[in-house]
Each structure stands twice: as C-alpha cells, then as structure tokens.
Amino acid sequence: MNVPVSEPRTFTVSRQTKETQIEVNLNLDGGEVSVSTGIGFFDHMLTALAFYAGFGLQLTAKGDLEVDGHHTVEDTGIVLGDALKGALGDRKGIRRYGTAFVPMDEALCRTVLDLSNRPILVFDAEMPQPMIGAYDSCLTKEFMRAFAVHGGITLHQSCLYGENAHHITEALFKSLGMALKEAVQITGSAVPSTKGAI
C-alpha cells in the first residue's frame, strides 16, 4: 500500500510479506527521526542516514530475525527506496546530483549519486570483519542495492581505505545521507535533464 500524504515531499509506504512487515514515513524537508528494526546497529545507521540527509523519518520493521537479518535489512532498503521515489514525485527542480566524502577514524568513504530514475549500484567496499554486533556487515551492500533500485538512484559507493567494518559502514551511510541532502535540494522549477524528463 502506497499513500501519498499532504506534502508533496512526503510519502508513506507500508509493505507486508511472510518475512517482514515494514512501515515508512519519509519527509525530504525534515522532521522527527524514529527508527526501530530490531537490529541495533542498523537502527543506528538509518538514524545517521536520515540525520545527515536532513530527512524526517519514521520507520518500523519487524522481520524474521530468528533466521538472520537479511530479509529485514534488504526489505527496509526496498521500502525506503519506494518512499524516496514517492516523495520525489516528478523530480522537478531538484539538484539531482550529490557527492560526499566522510572520514570515520581510519576509514574514508565516498558516495556519488544521481537521482536519475536509472537505478544501478556500483559498490566497492570490502568489510574486514563479518559481524558488527548482531549485524552482518555484508548486508550493507544488500541494503544499498535495494535502496538504489527502488529509489531510482544511480549510486556509486566506495571505501578508499579502512580497517574496521563498523567505521567503513558508518562512513558509507553518513556519506549517503550527505549526498542525498545535496541531491534533493530544490534549486529551480524545471526537470533537471536536457531531455526534459527523468
């Protein structure tokens, strides 16, 4: 069920499967941030993403964590991407492109993105440790892929260097937030494309 709400830059999405039940309300122009997925580190990452993007975000996810975190993390990426796509609407007036570098202790990560409606993920970030608390570090790539595909984002992420999976993952999420903040800014009234459509 997808429900556009009163503000054109706000969107609410809910998705229910046999594996997960997820609800998201996203406001591109700010607001309260509240995240609950049952995975503490993932909550921390989504909160950081929303904070650095300047988004308002209410997100709840209940998944089959007795299996592992994969379905919860990937499906959250799907729903958050759907919410972003809905909130962007026809994408008129947005800056469209965003770039951010974020250092986190010894790690340095980069995100470059285009809200192109042509989804692809290019991800180059090795994770030195397999687990971060109860979070499988390999799930960061799964989240980013789902978010990019469902949000209509050309998304390039890389870790230039780093030794700690926690630091690398946090820098990836924070740089994603910063790049999104730049890309969703309203800078005009036209569709930002020489083709006249995105």
C-alpha positions in Angstrom: 0.0 0.0 0.0 1.5 3.4 -1.1 -0.1 6.5 0.2 0.9 10.0 -0.9 0.2 12.4 2.0 -0.4 16.1 2.2 3.1 17.5 1.5 4.4 16.8 -2.0 7.9 15.9 -0.5 6.4 13.5 2.0 5.5 9.8 1.3 4.2 6.9 3.3 4.8 3.3 2.4 3.9 0.0 4.1 4.9 -3.4 2.9 4.0 -6.8 4.4 5.3 -10.2 3.4 5.7 -13.5 5.1 9.2 -12.4 6.2 8.8 -8.8 7.1 6.3 -6.0 8.0 7.7 -2.5 7.3 6.2 1.0 7.6 8.0 4.1 6.5 7.0 7.8 6.5 9.6 10.0 4.8 9.8 13.8 4.7 12.6 15.1 2.5 12.3 18.5 4.2 13.0 17.4 7.7 11.2 16.3 10.9 11.4 13.8 13.6 13.6 10.7 13.2 12.5 7.4 14.8 13.8 4.0 13.7 13.1 0.6 15.0 14.1 -2.6 13.1 15.1 -5.0 15.9 18.8 -4.7 14.8 20.5 -2.1 17.0 23.4 -1.3 14.7 21.1 -1.0 11.7 18.9 1.4 13.6 22.0 3.5 14.3 22.9 3.6 10.6 19.4 4.5 9.4 19.2 7.2 12.0 22.6 8.6 10.9 21.4 8.4 7.2 18.3 10.5 8.0 20.2 12.9 10.2 22.8 13.8 7.6 20.2 13.9 4.8 18.1 16.3 6.8 15.1 14.0 6.4 12.2 13.3 8.7 11.9 9.6 9.0 9.6 7.3 11.0 10.5 3.7 10.2 9.4 0.4 11.9 10.4 -3.0 10.7 9.5 -6.4 12.1 11.3 -9.3 10.4 12.3 -12.9 10.8 15.4 -12.1 12.9 15.3 -15.7 14.2 16.6 -16.6 10.7 19.0 -13.7 10.3 18.9 -10.0 9.5 19.0 -10.4 5.7 15.3 -10.1 4.9 14.8 -7.2 7.4 17.7 -5.2 6.0 17.0 -5.8 2.3 13.3 -5.2 2.6 13.9 -2.0 4.6 16.0 -0.8 1.6 13.1 -1.6 -0.7 10.6 0.3 1.3 12.8 3.3 2.0 13.6 3.5 -1.7 9.9 3.4 -2.6 9.3 6.2 -0.1 12.1 8.3 -1.6 10.8 7.7 -5.1 7.3 8.7 -4.0 8.4 11.8 -2.1 10.5 13.0 -5.1 7.4 12.9 -7.4 8.3 14.1 -10.9 11.7 15.3 -9.6 11.2 18.8 -10.9 13.5 21.4 -9.5 15.9 19.1 -7.6 19.6 19.5 -7.8 19.7 15.8 -8.8 23.4 15.0 -8.2 25.2 14.6 -4.9 28.7 13.8 -3.7 30.1 13.3 -0.2 33.3 12.1 1.4 33.1 11.0 5.0 36.1 10.0 7.2 35.4 7.8 10.2 38.6 7.3 12.2 40.9 5.3 9.9 38.3 4.8 7.2 37.4 7.1 4.3 34.3 6.5 2.2 32.8 8.2 -0.8 29.3 8.4 -2.2 28.4 9.8 -5.6 24.8 9.6 -6.8 22.4 10.8 -9.4 18.6 10.8 -8.8 18.3 9.7 -12.4 15.5 7.2 -12.3 18.0 4.8 -13.8 18.9 2.6 -10.9 22.3 0.9 -10.5 24.6 0.2 -7.7 28.4 0.2 -8.0 29.7 -0.8 -4.6 33.4 -1.2 -3.8 33.8 -1.5 0.0 35.4 -4.6 1.5 34.4 -5.4 5.1 37.3 -6.6 7.2 35.1 -8.2 9.9 32.0 -10.2 9.1 29.9 -9.0 12.0 29.1 -5.6 13.7 27.3 -6.6 16.8 24.3 -8.5 15.5 24.6 -7.0 12.1 26.2 -8.9 9.2 28.5 -6.5 7.5 27.8 -7.9 4.1 24.2 -6.7 4.4 25.3 -3.1 3.8 25.6 -3.9 0.1 22.2 -5.6 0.1 20.6 -2.5 1.6 22.3 -0.1 -0.8 21.2 -2.2 -3.8 17.6 -2.4 -2.8 17.5 1.3 -1.9 19.1 2.3 -5.3 16.8 0.1 -7.3 13.6 1.1 -5.7 14.6 4.8 -5.3 15.6 5.2 -8.9 19.2 6.1 -8.0 22.5 5.7 -9.8 24.5 5.0 -6.7 28.3 4.7 -6.6 29.9 3.9 -3.2 33.5 3.1 -2.3 35.7 2.8 0.7 39.0 4.4 -0.2 40.7 2.8 2.8 39.8 1.4 6.2 40.4 -1.4 8.6 37.3 -1.6 10.7 33.9 -2.7 9.3 32.0 -0.6 11.8 33.8 2.6 10.7 33.5 1.7 7.0 29.8 1.0 7.2 29.1 4.2 9.2 31.0 6.3 6.8 29.0 4.7 3.9 25.7 5.5 5.5 26.7 9.0 6.5 28.1 9.9 3.1 24.9 8.5 1.5 22.9 10.9 3.7 25.0 13.9 2.9 24.9 13.2 -0.9 21.1 12.8 -0.7 20.8 16.1 1.1 22.6 17.8 -1.7 20.7 16.0 -4.5 17.2 16.6 -3.2 17.6 20.3 -2.7 15.2 22.4 -4.7 17.3 24.7 -7.0 14.8 25.5 -9.7 11.4 24.6 -11.2 12.4 22.6 -14.3 13.2 18.9 -14.6 17.0 18.7 -14.3 17.7 17.0 -17.6 18.4 18.1 -21.1 15.8 15.5 -22.2 13.1 17.3 -20.3 12.3 14.2 -18.2 13.9 11.9 -15.7 
